[in-house]
């Protein structure tokens, strides 16, 4: 029952936001903010739902962005499930990319842990997928996996 309420909340946010062309608009929605500020409470439902065929790419993106603060282990579980969903044909490549490489300013969940072997494995698997464009593949391989993006993010935060 709790997951149904979570799914309804995500769907409501998606209806109100319409698309994620300006992801920061999500912070205007108090439902999104509540999940973002307390992501651990929604993690189990998010993992269960992230690869459900009934979810739109926008809804998957909202889940991914709302859970950026959940911590590495939780986010890896979510990302692994999204990757499995992509391989099973239930998650689009665009939605998977939002989970693994969120827009600039949102991607700390994996970006700052690029030296973790689990993150390395996940992002290498993503970069090796058919359909990943060359620019994205190059970014993952040269910027994320090497730690360059994380270093720039850390310097920008100082």
N, C-alpha and C positions, 0 to 999 in steps of 0.2 A: 504494500500500500504506500509506503514512504517513497518508493521509486516512481510510482505513478504520479504522486504529487510533485516530485522533482522534475519528471518529464513534462508535466503540465506547466510548471514554472518556466522551464527552458523554452517551451513552445510559445508561451505568452511573451517572453522577452523577445523571441524571434519575430513574432507578429508586430510588436511595437517598434523594434529597431529596424526591421525589414532586411537589411543586409549589413555586412561588416566592412563597408568601404571606409568608414571612420570608426574604428574599434573603440576609441575613447568615449564615444557616445554611450557605450554600455554603462559607464559610470553615472549616467543620468537616471538609470533604472535602479531603484532601491532593491529590487529582487536580485539583480545581478550583484550589487554591492554586498548584500547579505551572504551570498554564496562565496564571493571573492574573499571576504574578510574571515570566513569560517569554512574553508574548503574541505577540511577533514570530515565535516558532517555530511558532505555530499559525495565523498569519494567512492564509496561502494556502489551507489546508484549510478554515478557517472561511468564507472568501469562497466557495469552491467549494460548501460544504454549506448555507449559510444559506437558500437558496431551494429546497432539495430537498423535494419533496412528502412524502417518508418521514419527515422530522423533525417532531416535535411542537412545539407552541408553547412548551412548557417547555424543550425542547432548544434551540430558537432563543434563548430568553431566557438560558439558561446560556451559550451562545456569546457573546451580546452583553455580558453582565456580566463574563465572563472576559476579554474583550478591551478593557475600558475603558482600560487603560494602554498600548495599542499605539501611540498617537500619532494626530494628526489625519488625516494622509493615509491611513493604514491603516484607521482606523475609518470614514472617509468611503467607502472602497472597499467595506467590509462593509455599510454603511448603504445605499449606492446599489444594491447587489445585492439587499438585502432589499426595497427599494422596487420594483425591477423585478420581483421575485418576487411581490409583492403585486399589482402591475398585471397580471401573467400568471395570477393566481389560485392561486399556489402557497404564498403566505404569508398568514396571517390578519392582519386589522387589529390585533388584540391583540398578536400577535407583533411586527409592524412597530413598534407603539408602544413595546414594550419595547426594541427596538433603538434607536429615535430618541429616546425620552424615558424612560430607565430610572428606576426608583424613586429617590426622594430619597436623596442620598448616593452615588449610582452614576453620575450623568449628566455627569460632567465632560468626557467625550470630545468632545461637541458643545457642551454648555452654555457652557464657558469660551471657546469660539471662535465665538460667535454673530455676531461682527462679520466673520468670514471670508465672502466672497461665495459660496463653495461651500456652506457650512453654511446660509447664508441661503436659497439656491436650494433645497436639499434640504428644509429645514423648511417653506418656503412651499409646496412641492409636496405635502408631507404634509398641511399644514393645509387645502389645497384639495381633498383627496380626499373623495369621497362617503363617508359613513359615519363620518367623524371627528366625534365629538360636540362640541357647542358649547363646553363647558367646556374641553376639550382644545385646540380651535382658538383660543379666547380666550387660554389660557395660552401657547400657542406665539407668537401674534401680539403680545400685550401684555407678556409677561414674558421669553420666551426671545429672540425676534428683536430686541427693544429693548435687550437686554443687562442688564435689571434682575435677572434670576435669577443671571447670572454675577457681577454686582456684589455681590449678597447673599452668594453662595457665597464670594467673595474676602474679604469683611468677616468672615464667620463663621470663616474659616480663619486670620485674623490673631490 
